[in-house]
């Protein structure tokens, strides 16, 4: 008897070393396959990385759609590449779920095929502003960004726009992307301004370097920032530890029982702690698997409709989407422990 053909999910990652998202998605797929997959058909993850010239992501997405005939796409990569993948998915009418990019402009085109499992930069900016200016009433805010990095620039711009809209005092902005700028010099400039708090939107390695230097100098100030600075693909275990109990980010209330179970299984399988990219990928894969179980069909319009109706209990909290494909919910400020959000403040 011939084996039934697999149900394929395509995942696009930044490069071949960005394996956290792959590992997270595989955890979800393997668990679903233990329970029979989709009507006895096994789920299969088809991986494509986007190394190469600009536009590679679009070509890889097209290959997944027309050659591999995936039922849907997942993305765990930067916002700039997410736009090219979204365009390919839209032209081909294939549902896509983002597991990492927080760029709000991805849903501003009102494409019904795109869904985002991570709080957008706009949602994160609103949570950060509420916490810093209204709840904590902090002044002398210092923002560190990298104007050369798309995700960093987008995240900081939305935060600065929110501050201006609410007529809060304009923060001092430090560009960490200036060539040759060292962590000691960045921290010295931060401390000269006598900051009430620090908000980091710089790259994961730069943010970790700033956190390390602050700890070495025994400087104790509130530090907030974007979820994207915690991408474990770019951080060692030692670097992740620099954020412990100091760094605070906007996030849904994580489900402790599900998280602890996932963490134990992930550590057993991959020999390391899962981080943010792995967990959001796990949740995104489960969103797609849940939609497939409802449709029991490769019909893309049916899958898109099932995604619209998503109401799932993920590790990162309840998952549902608004009419534009953005994740619903309020995102409180939580401290980081071992690279992931802990208890609310």
C-alpha positions in Angstrom: 0.0 0.0 0.0 1.4 3.4 -1.0 2.1 5.9 1.8 -0.1 9.0 1.7 1.6 12.1 0.4 2.8 14.5 3.1 1.2 17.8 4.0 4.0 20.4 3.4 4.6 23.6 5.3 7.3 25.8 3.8 9.5 27.8 6.2 11.8 30.7 5.2 14.7 31.6 7.4 17.4 34.3 7.3 20.3 31.9 6.6 21.3 28.3 7.0 22.6 29.0 10.6 19.2 30.4 11.8 18.0 27.1 13.1 16.0 28.1 16.2 12.8 28.7 14.2 13.3 25.4 12.3 13.7 23.6 15.6 10.6 25.2 17.0 8.4 24.3 14.0 9.7 20.8 13.9 8.7 20.4 17.6 5.1 21.3 16.6 5.1 19.1 13.5 6.5 16.0 15.2 3.9 16.3 18.0 1.1 16.6 15.4 2.5 13.6 13.5 2.4 11.5 16.7 -1.3 12.0 16.7 -1.8 11.1 13.1 -0.9 14.2 11.2 -3.8 15.4 9.0 -6.2 12.6 8.4 -3.3 10.1 8.5 -1.1 12.2 6.2 2.2 13.2 7.8 3.2 16.8 8.1 6.6 17.8 6.6 8.6 21.0 7.0 10.4 22.2 3.9 13.2 24.6 4.7 14.6 27.4 2.6 17.1 30.0 3.6 17.5 33.4 2.0 21.2 33.9 1.7 22.2 35.7 -1.4 21.3 38.9 -3.3 18.2 41.0 -2.7 15.1 39.1 -3.9 16.3 35.7 -3.0 13.5 35.3 -0.5 10.9 35.8 -3.2 12.5 33.2 -5.4 12.6 30.7 -2.6 9.0 31.4 -1.7 8.0 30.7 -5.4 10.0 27.5 -5.3 8.1 26.3 -2.2 4.8 27.2 -3.7 5.1 25.8 -7.2 7.8 23.1 -6.9 7.1 21.8 -3.4 3.4 22.6 -3.5 3.3 23.6 0.2 -0.1 24.2 1.8 1.1 27.4 3.5 4.2 29.4 4.3 5.9 30.4 7.5 8.5 33.1 7.9 11.1 33.7 10.5 13.3 36.5 9.2 13.7 40.2 9.0 10.9 42.6 7.9 12.7 43.7 4.7 12.7 40.1 3.4 9.2 39.5 4.8 7.8 42.1 2.3 9.3 40.2 -0.7 7.9 36.8 0.6 4.5 38.4 1.3 4.4 39.7 -2.3 5.1 36.2 -3.7 2.5 34.6 -1.4 -0.1 37.2 -2.3 0.4 36.7 -6.1 0.2 33.0 -5.7 -2.7 33.2 -3.2 -0.9 31.1 -0.5 -1.5 31.8 3.2 1.5 33.0 5.1 2.1 33.2 8.9 5.0 35.3 10.2 6.8 33.9 13.3 9.3 36.8 13.7 9.0 40.0 11.8 7.2 42.7 13.8 7.0 45.2 10.9 3.4 46.7 11.0 3.5 47.7 7.4 3.2 44.0 6.4 -0.5 44.1 7.2 -1.1 47.7 6.0 -1.6 46.4 2.5 -4.7 44.6 3.8 -3.7 41.3 2.2 -6.1 38.6 3.5 -3.4 35.9 3.2 -0.9 37.3 5.7 -1.1 36.7 9.5 1.4 37.7 12.2 2.0 35.8 15.4 4.3 38.3 17.0 3.2 41.7 18.5 3.9 44.4 15.9 6.3 47.3 16.4 3.2 49.5 16.8 1.7 47.3 19.5 5.1 47.1 21.2 5.5 50.9 21.1 2.1 51.4 22.7 3.0 49.0 25.5 6.4 50.5 26.1 5.0 54.0 26.1 2.3 53.1 28.6 4.7 51.4 30.9 7.5 54.0 30.8 5.5 57.3 30.8 2.2 56.5 32.4 2.8 53.6 34.9 6.5 54.4 35.8 6.4 58.1 35.1 10.1 57.9 34.0 11.8 60.9 32.4 15.1 61.4 30.5 14.5 58.4 28.1 17.5 57.2 26.0 16.7 55.3 22.8 19.5 53.2 21.2 18.8 52.2 17.6 20.7 51.2 14.5 19.7 53.3 11.5 21.4 50.9 9.1 19.3 48.0 10.2 15.7 47.8 8.8 14.1 46.1 11.8 15.9 48.3 14.4 15.0 51.4 12.5 11.3 50.4 12.1 10.9 49.5 15.7 12.5 52.7 17.1 10.6 54.9 14.6 7.2 53.6 15.8 8.2 54.1 19.4 9.4 57.7 18.7 6.2 58.4 16.7 4.1 57.2 19.7 6.0 59.5 22.1 5.5 62.5 19.8 1.8 61.6 19.3 1.3 61.5 23.1 3.4 64.7 23.6 5.9 63.2 25.9 9.4 64.7 26.2 11.5 63.9 23.2 14.1 61.3 24.1 17.7 61.4 23.3 18.4 59.0 20.4 21.8 57.2 20.0 22.7 55.5 16.7 24.6 52.3 17.5 25.1 51.7 13.8 27.8 54.3 13.3 30.8 52.4 12.0 33.5 51.6 14.6 31.4 52.5 17.6 32.3 50.4 20.6 30.1 49.3 23.5 32.1 51.3 26.1 31.7 54.5 24.0 27.9 53.8 23.7 27.5 53.2 27.4 29.5 56.3 28.3 27.3 58.4 26.0 24.2 56.9 27.6 25.4 57.5 31.2 26.4 61.1 30.4 22.7 61.9 29.8 21.8 60.7 33.3 19.0 58.4 31.9 15.8 57.7 33.7 15.6 54.5 31.6 17.1 53.0 28.5 15.2 51.6 25.5 17.1 49.3 23.2 16.2 48.7 19.5 19.7 47.8 18.4 20.8 44.4 17.0 20.9 41.4 19.4 24.8 41.4 19.6 25.0 45.2 20.2 22.2 45.1 22.8 23.9 42.2 24.6 27.2 44.2 24.6 25.5 47.2 26.1 23.8 45.0 28.7 27.2 43.4 29.5 28.9 46.7 29.9 26.2 48.1 32.1 26.4 45.1 34.4 30.2 45.4 34.5 29.9 49.0 35.5 27.3 48.0 38.1 24.8 50.5 36.6 21.3 50.0 37.7 18.7 51.7 35.5 15.4 50.3 34.0 16.1 48.8 30.5 13.3 48.2 28.0 13.1 47.3 24.4 12.0 45.3 21.4 11.4 41.5 21.4 13.6 41.4 18.3 16.8 42.1 20.2 16.4 38.6 21.8 16.9 36.5 18.6 18.8 33.5 19.9 20.1 32.8 16.4 22.6 35.7 17.0 23.3 35.4 20.7 25.3 32.9 22.7 24.0 31.4 25.9 26.3 33.8 27.8 25.1 36.8 25.9 21.4 35.9 26.6 22.2 35.9 30.3 23.1 39.6 30.2 19.4 40.4 29.8 18.3 38.4 32.8 16.0 40.2 35.3 16.9 43.6 33.8 15.5 43.7 30.3 11.8 44.3 29.9 9.7 43.7 26.8 6.1 43.8 25.6 4.7 40.3 25.4 1.5 38.2 26.0 1.2 36.3 29.2 3.1 33.1 28.6 1.4 29.8 29.6 3.8 28.4 32.2 2.7 24.8 32.0 2.9 24.6 28.2 6.2 26.6 28.2 7.9 24.3 30.8 6.8 21.2 28.9 8.1 22.6 25.6 11.4 23.8 27.2 12.1 20.3 28.6 11.4 18.5 25.3 13.4 21.1 23.3 16.4 20.8 25.6 16.3 17.0 25.4 16.1 17.1 21.6 18.5 19.9 20.8 20.7 20.2 23.8 20.0 23.9 24.5 17.4 26.2 25.9 14.8 27.5 23.4 14.5 31.2 23.0 12.1 33.7 21.5 12.5 32.7 17.8 12.0 29.0 18.6 8.9 29.6 20.7 7.1 31.9 18.2 7.9 29.5 15.4 6.4 26.7 17.5 3.2 28.7 18.0 3.1 29.8 14.3 3.4 26.2 13.2 0.6 25.1 15.5 -1.6 27.9 14.1 -1.2 26.4 10.6 -1.6 22.8 11.8 -4.8 23.9 13.6 -6.1 25.4 10.4 -5.2 22.3 8.4 -7.1 20.1 10.8 -10.2 22.3 10.3 -10.0 22.3 6.5 -8.6 18.8 6.0 -7.9 20.2 2.5 -5.1 22.0 0.6 -7.7 24.5 -0.6 -6.0 27.8 0.1 -9.1 29.8 0.5 -10.4 27.4 3.1 -7.1 27.5 4.9 -7.1 31.3 4.8 -10.7 31.4 6.3 -9.6 28.9 9.0 -6.7 31.2 9.9 -9.0 34.2 10.2 -11.0 32.2 12.8 -7.9 31.1 14.8 -8.5 30.9 18.5 -5.6 29.0 19.9 -3.9 28.7 23.3 -0.2 29.1 22.4 2.9 29.2 24.7 3.0 32.9 24.1 -0.6 33.4 25.2 -4.0 33.3 23.4 -3.6 33.7 19.6 -6.3 35.2 17.4 -6.1 37.8 14.6 -7.8 41.1 13.8 -9.2 41.9 10.3 -5.8 42.9 9.0 -4.0 39.7 10.2 -2.4 41.3 13.3 -2.3 39.4 16.5 -5.0 40.4 18.9 -4.4 41.0 22.6 -2.8 43.3 25.2 1.0 43.0 25.6 2.2 43.8 29.1 5.8 44.5 30.1 7.6 41.4 31.3 11.1 40.8 32.6 13.4 38.5 30.7 14.8 35.3 32.2 16.9 32.9 30.1 16.0 34.8 27.0 12.2 34.6 27.3 9.5 36.6 29.2 8.9 35.8 32.8 6.4 37.1 35.3 4.7 40.5 34.7 6.1 43.5 36.6 
